[in-house]
């Protein structure tokens, strides 16, 4: 079952600006640390598999995958592994609606009953304003969160077909007057899918494929989960952990009439392409699927909750980083899958992650990736280091006090990161070479602190490190 916090995808994240990679900045050490951190988190968080991507405008800076898409058959996760992206589907539905808007076939302030003739859900507030397409896009319509079907309930997840939604609609009523409160609604976005069919005259699947997915060459993005690829390119979904720390395989599902809200599958490579299209369009002079001004309007705030704790655009979550910059995106959570897509329209940085398991927020991983990359901009390079830093890199056991420490190279220094870590950037400690096998911690103000000493074995290999008079043993390179 989805949680509200995840759907928002707007935990206030400490995203800071990462500039374009320049000749003076080398991100390879950061990418290596990202891989070490994600691989460790995969194990310590007991994830079956995770894949992620970093995009800068039209360029993929980094992508990686860890663990398995199918544990039973030991199928490794890759960047091409497909997962349900669940509520990220709503972004494609929103783009489709706004394409019809660009073509003059609907207006944002059209009432739902005027564009969807069979709509008959009871409005229980006589003084309510109209439920409009805009209010459906911003989750301010006052509609219930779900159609009157328990489709998030396992083990079989009975997603309704159109006729069942129609038959149940008259038995439901609004939760709030329209345009009064924010209430996340899969029903609202499902109805937008039905509106697309009514106005376009073709099926939802056909419209999205012909007008969005094919033009953007998103060959691995589908309006369904491809059953013929299940357990191969399409990852098995697994449950949240139980008390024994185990995860169970989740049954395959088909979203049926909830497709427009939660039915898509994709991989991180295609989500990266989807982000790059948005960055490209923001600077364009011509239409590419949408008019540039239309996408910019979708990224603008169209709804602010009454406590100012939440803002929403047209289909997009819109939120502010700690540096004041605007971020847009969406999260997804379906049975056995979690995903996130986050974009900064100003800096043109985007991050996506997919996990084939429930109970874990993927924003933790995209936030951590961003923070590690940001350290490249903030940590001064040490020139003329006179030792081979690779002698010291590797994993060191910190048991019983902590699980592991990883020592890596970073801008002519060593960096230590405790594993696991929910915030890898905060867990990074930097050391400057002093002499021999001795380093000293670099404090935040640039001054040097305590010593870190390495011990070599009979063959000259580093076997231990000593800090505060105590030792940690090197366990692997």
N, C-alpha and C positions, 0 to 999 in steps of 0.2 A: 504494500500500500504506500502511496506517495506521501511525503511530508511536505507541508507548506514551505518550510525553509528551503528545501532543495529546489522546489519548483521555481522559486523566485530567482535562484542563482545569483543572489545579490548580497551575499554576506559581504560586509564592507571590507574590501581587500586592500592591502597596502601596495597596490600597483603604483609603480613609479615609472617615469619615462625611460625607455630604452631607445637610444638613438640608432640610426643606421650603422651597421658594422663598417668601421673605417679601417684604413690600412694600419692604424696604430693600435687597434683593438683585436685581440684574438679570442674567439669564443670557444675554441676547441676544448680548453680545460673545463669550461663551464658545462659544455655538453657531456663530457666524461663524468663530471660530478652528478649531473642530472640522471644519467644512466645508472650510476652506482646507487643514488638515492631511491629512484623508482624501483629498481630491482630489489632493494632492501625492503621498501615499504610493501611491495607485492608479497613478500614472505611474511613480514611481521603483521601486516593487516590481513593475512590469509586470503589474498585475492586469487581467483583462478587465473585471470589475465587482465592486463591493462595496456592500452595503446594511447599515444599522445602525439601532438604535433605543435610546432611553433611556426607561425607565418609572419613575415614582414612584407606587407603590401603584396607584391606578386611573386615573392620568393619564399620557398619552404626553407627555413633556417635549420630545422632539426625535426626528425620524427623517430619514434622508437616504440617497441612493443616488448612486453615481458610476460612470462608465464604461458598459460595454455588457453586456447579457445575451446578445447574439448579435453578435459582432464582424463576421461575414460580411455580415449584412444591416443593420448599424448600428442595432440595436434597443437603445435606452437602458435601462439598469437603473433601476428605481424601487423604492420601498418595497413595492410589490405583487409584485415579481419573485419567482417561485418558484424554489427550489433544493432539491436533495436535502439533507435535514438528517441523514441517515445515523444515527449513534449517538444523537442526541437522540431518535430513535424509541424508544429504550429507556425514556425517561421515561414515555411514553404507555403502553407495555406494563406498566411498573411500577404506574402508576395503575390500570390494568385489573385486575391481580392483586390490588391492595389493595382494590379495590371488591368483588371476590369474597370477600376476607377479611372485609370489613365485613359482608357478607351471610351470613357463617357457612358459606360453601361450600368454604372451604379454610382450613388453618392454616399459619402460617409454618414450622412444624417438621414439616409433612407430608413424607414421603420421596418423591422423584421417581418411584420405581417404583410407588408407591401411587396416584398421581394421573395417571400417563401409562403405561397398561398395556403399550405396545409398546417402552418404553425398555429397551434391553439392552446398553448400553455397559459394557465390562469394567472392574470395579474391581480394579486390580492390587495394592492394598494390603489385606491380610487384616485388619489392625488398624484400618482406616479407620472413622470414624463415618459416619452416613448423609449422603447428599447431599439437602439439604432445599430447599424453596422459598426460605427465607431465604438459604441459601448461594448459590443461583443469582442472587438479587438483589444480593448483595454481592460477587460474583466471587470467592468463597472456596470454591467447590464442588470444585475440583481438576480440573474438566473441561478438555479441550483448548480452545484459543482458537477454533478453527474446526471446522465439519463437514469431513469428509474429501473436500473438493472444492475445486479451486483457483479459487474464484470472485472473488478479488481480482486475478486475472491477466488482463491485456488481451491482445488488443484487445476481446474479446467478453464477458468477465466472466460465466462460466457459473454463475450462481447456481442452486443445486439446488432442485428441487421436493420435496415431502414424501416421495414414495416413494424418491427417491434418498437423502435423509437417512436414512430408515429402513434402507435396504439397506446403507448404509455404517456405520451406528452400531455394529454388532456387530464391525466390524473395528478400532474405536478402543478406547483404554483411557484411564483417568484419568492425568493428569500427576502429581498429588500426592494424598495422603490428604485427605479432605474437611475443611474448616475448619482448614486448616494454613497455607496461603499464599494470598496474593492473586494471582490470575491472571485478567487480563481475558479474557472469553469471550463471543464472539458466539454460539457454540453454546448456551451457557447461556440467553441471552435468547431465542434462537430457540425453544428447548424450552419456555420460559415461554409463548410465543405458542401453542404446541401444547397446553399445559395449559389455557389460556384456552378453547380450542375444546372440549377434552374436558369441562370442567366446565360451561361455559355451554350447550353443545349447538348453538351456531351458529358460523359462521366467525369467525376473528379479525377480519377486516375489518368484518363486520357488528357484532360486539360493540363494537369501539372507536368506530365511527361512531355507533351508537345511544346508547351510554352515556357517551361522552366528547366527541367532536368536535361533534355536533349540540347537546347541552345547553350547551356553552361557546361556541357560535356561531363555531367555528373553520372558516369556510367555505372557507378557502384551505389547509387542512391535510388531506392525503390519506395513505392507507396505501400509496400507490404514486406513481410519477412519471407524470403525465398525458401520454401520448405525443401526444395531439391538440394540446397546448399547447407542445410542444417547439420551441424556437427563437422562441417568442412570449412568453407569460407565463412559461413554464418556461425558465429560462436554459440555454443550452448549457453543458456542463462542459468545461473545458480542463485540460491536463496541467500538471505542474510545468515550470519553464523548463529548456531544454536548454543546452548550452554556447554556443549562438548567441543565448541570451536569448529564444528563441522558445517559444511554447506551442502545442500541437496540440489540436485538438478531440477530445474523448473520446467513444467510442461510447455511445449510449443503452443503459441496462441496466434489467432488472427483477429485484427482489430475491427474488421467489418465497418459499421457506420461510424466508428470512432477513429477511423483512419486519419481524417484531417486534423485531429487533435493529438493522436498518439500512435499512428500505425507505421511510420517509416522505418526503414533500415538504411544504414550507410556505414562508412568508415571514416577515420580521421583524415585521410587524404582528400576525400570529397568535401568534408566539412572545411578543410583548409581552402579548397577551390571556391567554395561558397563564400568564405570570408574574403578571399582575394577579389571576387566579383564585386562585392560591396565596396571595397577600397577603390577599385578601378572606377566604379560608377560614380563615386562621390566626387571625383575630379573630372568626370567626362562632360563633354558638350552635347553628346547625342544619347539617344535612348538605347539601353541594352536591357531588355526585358521590361525595365521600368525607366521612367524619366529620372535623372539625377535628383531633381528637387523632391520627387516622391519618396525616394529612399531616405533622403535627409529628413523629411517629415516623419517617416516611420521611426527614425532614431531620436526624434524629439520627444519630450515629455508631453503626453496627452492626458495623463491621470496622475494625481497626487493624492495619496491616502490622507485621511483627516488628521492623522498624527504626524504627517510628513516623514514617516519612516519608510515609505515605499513609493516609487515612481514607475510609470509604465508608458511605453510608446505605443505605436500601432503594431501590435504583435510582439514587440521586443520588450524585454526587461531593460530599463534604463537606470543606471546608478552611477554614483560618484566614487572615485578612488580617493585615497587619503591625500593625494596631491591636488585634488580638485578637478581632475580630468574626467571626462564622461566615458563610460563603458556601456556597451550594449550586448545583449546575448540572450541565451535561454539555457535552461537545464532540462534534462529528461530522466524519467524514472519509470520503468515498466517492470513487470515480473521478470527478475533475473538480470536486469541491465540498468546501468546508470551512465549518464553522459553529460557533457557540458560544452558549450561554445561561448567564448568571450572575446569581444573585439573592442579595440580603442580606435574610434574613427579619426582622431587627431594624429596619433603616432603610427597608425596603421600596423599595430601589432595584434595578433590574434592567437588564441590558444584553444585547443580542443582536447578532450580526453574521453575515453570510453572504458568501461569496466563491465565484464560479463558476470556481475553479481549484485545482489541487493545489499542495503544496509551501510553503504559507504558513499560519502559525498565526494565526487570527483573534483570539485572546486579546490579541495585540499592539495591536489596534485598539480593542477594548472597554476594555482597561486604559488606553490613551492617552486615550480619551474621558472616562473617569472622572477621571483625573488633571487634565485641563484644567478640568472642572467644579469640582473641589475647590479650584482656585486662586481661584475667586470667594469662597470662604469665608476664604481665608488672606491675600489681598492687600488692604491697606487702600486705601479710596477716597480719591482726591485731589480736594479741593474747589476750586472757583473757578479751574480752568485757563483761562487767558486767550487761548488760541489755538484755531483750528479744527483739531482733531487729524486730521480726515479729509484735510487737505492732504497729510499725510505717509504715509497708509496705502497699502499696495501691495507689490509684489514688487520686490526689488533683487537684481541679479546679484552674486554673490560669487566668480565664476570668476577664476582657476583654483583657488582655495583651497577653495571650498565651492560647492554648487550654487546655492542661493538663500537669501535672508532675506525673511521676510514681516514687515512692520510693521503693527500693528493698534492700535486703541484698547482700553483696558482700565481701567475704574474711574478715568477722568480722567487716566490716564497713557498712554504708548505702551508697547507690548510688541513685542519682536523675537523671532522664532522661526526657527531654522535649519531648512531643508527640504532633504532628508528628515530625519526624526528618529524613532528607535524609542521615545524617551521625550520627548514634546512638552512635558510639564510641566517637566522638568529643562532643556529647551532654551529656556525662556522667560526673557528678560531685560527688566526693567522700567526705564523712563526717565521722569523728572519734568521738566516744562517749567521752564526757568530764565528765558530772555528770548529774544525774536525767534524765530529758528529753532534755538535751542540747547536741548538737553536734557542731563540727567546721569543716569547709571546709578544706580539705587537698590540699594544693597547689601543682603544678607540681614539685616543688623543695623539697617537703616533709614538709614544714612549714605549720602552721595552720593559717587559715584566719578567716572570719566572722562566727558568730554563726548561727546555725539553731536550733530553739526551737520548741517543740511540745506542744500542749495544749490538755488537757484531759477533757472529759465531766464528768457529775455527776456520771456516772457509772464506771469511770476510763478508758474509751476507748479514744483513740486518735481521736480528731475531727478536728484539724487544725494544720498547721505548720506556723511558723513565721520566716521570713527572711528579713533583712534590714527594720525592724519595720513594715512590712506588712504581711498580713495573706493570706493563701490559705486553702480552706476548703476541708476536705477529703470527697470524693464523693462515693467511694466504695473500698472494700478490694482488 
